[in-house]
Amino acid sequence: MAVALAVVHPVRGFLPDLKFTLQGAGGVTVTQQAFAGKVVLMFFGYASCPDICPTTMAQLAQVRQALGPKADQVRILFVSVDPHRDTPDILQHYVDQFDPHAIGLTGDEHAIAALARRYRVAYQIGKPSSSAPGAPYEVSHSRGIFGFDTRGHAAWLAPDSESKADLLAAIKPLLR
């Protein structure tokens, strides 16, 4: 059996430019314009994810930190696919644990669904385990890190299992 290796895939011309209107901490409306001139690493997930999301956020924070003085040119956007539990303030608290420059974003169901369709992200919110308010439920989502250049053009897509070295190599050409 052959083992597939993780690889950063160039997507320039295949995925649309960075474009969204979502909610950030403090009820602030955030659009792609807030990140003009920055390299954006966008990842879809949810704050109560037990494994994929915290591992990926930790890795992205390490990659950003490894950029040294150029780290300020990069922003990590964590977009929640669980708008029922993830408020903007919960998301910001979550991402702050990994990187104080990361941004947690969410929106209503329609805004999240539209953004997920735009970047071909699959997710599904399961049914609650009971009818009691606040009953737990599962969320499944596709796993990928989207890299956008300083003009908001989609540059590459990497699996969340990509190595730190390969992510750094993919980010560096996008920096000024």
C-alpha positions in Angstrom: 0.0 0.0 0.0 1.4 3.4 -1.0 1.3 6.2 1.5 0.3 9.6 0.3 2.6 12.4 1.2 1.3 15.8 2.4 1.9 18.5 -0.2 1.2 22.2 -0.6 -1.0 22.5 -3.7 -0.8 25.7 -5.8 -4.4 26.9 -6.4 -3.8 30.3 -8.0 -6.6 30.6 -10.6 -8.5 27.7 -9.3 -9.9 29.1 -6.0 -11.5 32.6 -5.6 -9.8 35.5 -4.0 -10.3 36.2 -0.3 -13.7 37.6 0.3 -16.0 37.5 3.3 -18.1 39.5 5.7 -18.1 37.8 9.2 -18.3 38.7 12.9 -15.2 39.1 15.1 -14.8 39.6 18.8 -16.8 42.5 20.3 -19.4 42.3 17.6 -17.2 43.9 15.0 -17.9 43.2 11.4 -14.8 42.0 9.7 -14.1 41.7 5.9 -11.2 40.7 3.8 -10.2 44.4 3.6 -8.9 44.3 7.2 -6.1 42.0 6.0 -5.0 44.0 2.9 -1.2 43.7 2.6 -1.1 40.6 4.9 -0.6 37.0 4.0 -3.6 35.2 5.3 -3.7 31.6 6.5 -7.4 30.5 6.7 -8.6 27.4 8.5 -12.2 26.2 9.0 -13.0 24.5 12.3 -14.7 25.0 15.6 -13.7 25.9 19.2 -14.8 22.7 20.9 -13.0 20.4 18.3 -11.2 17.8 20.3 -8.2 17.1 18.0 -7.8 18.5 14.5 -8.4 22.2 15.3 -6.1 22.7 18.3 -3.3 20.7 16.6 -3.6 22.8 13.4 -3.9 26.1 15.3 -0.8 25.2 17.3 1.1 24.3 14.2 0.1 27.6 12.4 1.2 29.6 15.5 4.6 27.8 15.4 4.9 28.5 11.7 4.1 32.2 12.2 6.5 32.5 15.1 9.3 30.8 13.0 9.0 33.7 10.5 10.7 36.0 13.1 10.4 39.7 12.2 8.2 38.8 9.1 5.6 37.2 11.3 3.8 40.5 11.5 3.0 40.2 7.8 0.9 37.0 8.4 -2.5 36.6 9.9 -4.2 33.4 10.9 -8.0 33.4 10.4 -9.9 30.6 12.2 -13.5 30.5 10.7 -16.0 28.5 12.8 -18.4 26.1 11.1 -20.3 25.8 14.4 -22.1 29.2 14.7 -24.6 27.7 17.2 -21.9 27.4 19.9 -19.1 29.6 18.7 -19.7 33.2 19.5 -17.2 35.7 18.2 -15.8 36.3 21.7 -15.5 32.5 22.4 -13.6 32.1 19.1 -11.2 35.0 19.9 -10.5 33.6 23.4 -9.9 30.2 21.7 -7.4 31.5 19.1 -5.7 33.8 21.6 -4.5 30.6 23.3 -2.4 29.8 20.3 -1.4 33.1 18.8 -2.4 36.6 20.0 -2.5 37.8 16.4 -4.9 35.1 15.2 -8.5 36.2 14.5 -11.6 34.1 15.3 -14.5 34.7 12.9 -18.0 33.4 12.6 -21.4 34.4 11.2 -24.9 33.2 10.8 -25.6 29.8 9.2 -26.0 31.4 5.8 -22.8 33.4 5.9 -20.8 30.3 7.0 -22.4 28.1 4.4 -21.7 30.6 1.6 -18.0 31.0 2.6 -17.6 27.2 2.9 -19.1 26.8 -0.6 -16.8 29.5 -1.9 -13.7 27.6 -0.8 -15.1 24.1 -1.2 -15.1 23.3 2.5 -17.3 20.5 3.6 -18.8 20.4 7.1 -21.8 18.8 8.8 -23.4 19.6 12.2 -24.8 16.5 13.8 -28.0 16.2 15.7 -27.9 16.8 19.4 -27.7 13.7 21.6 -31.0 14.7 23.3 -33.7 17.3 23.1 -32.4 19.0 26.2 -31.1 22.6 25.7 -27.3 22.6 25.3 -27.2 18.9 24.5 -23.8 17.9 22.9 -23.5 17.3 19.2 -20.7 16.5 16.9 -19.4 18.6 14.0 -17.3 17.1 11.2 -15.4 19.3 8.8 -12.8 19.1 6.0 -9.2 19.8 6.8 -7.2 22.2 4.9 -5.2 25.4 5.3 -5.7 28.1 2.7 -2.9 30.5 1.9 -3.7 33.9 0.4 -1.1 36.4 -0.8 -0.9 40.1 0.3 -3.5 41.0 -2.4 -6.0 38.4 -1.3 -5.4 36.0 -4.2 -5.7 32.3 -3.3 -2.1 31.0 -3.6 -2.1 27.5 -2.1 -4.0 24.8 -0.2 -2.2 22.5 2.2 -3.4 19.6 4.3 -3.5 20.2 8.0 -0.9 17.5 8.3 1.6 19.4 6.2 5.1 19.9 7.8 6.1 23.1 9.4 9.0 23.3 7.0 6.8 22.9 3.9 4.3 25.5 5.2 7.2 28.0 5.8 8.5 27.3 2.3 5.0 28.1 0.9 4.5 31.3 2.9 7.9 32.9 2.4 7.5 33.7 -1.4 4.2 35.5 -0.5 5.9 37.9 2.0 7.1 41.4 1.0 
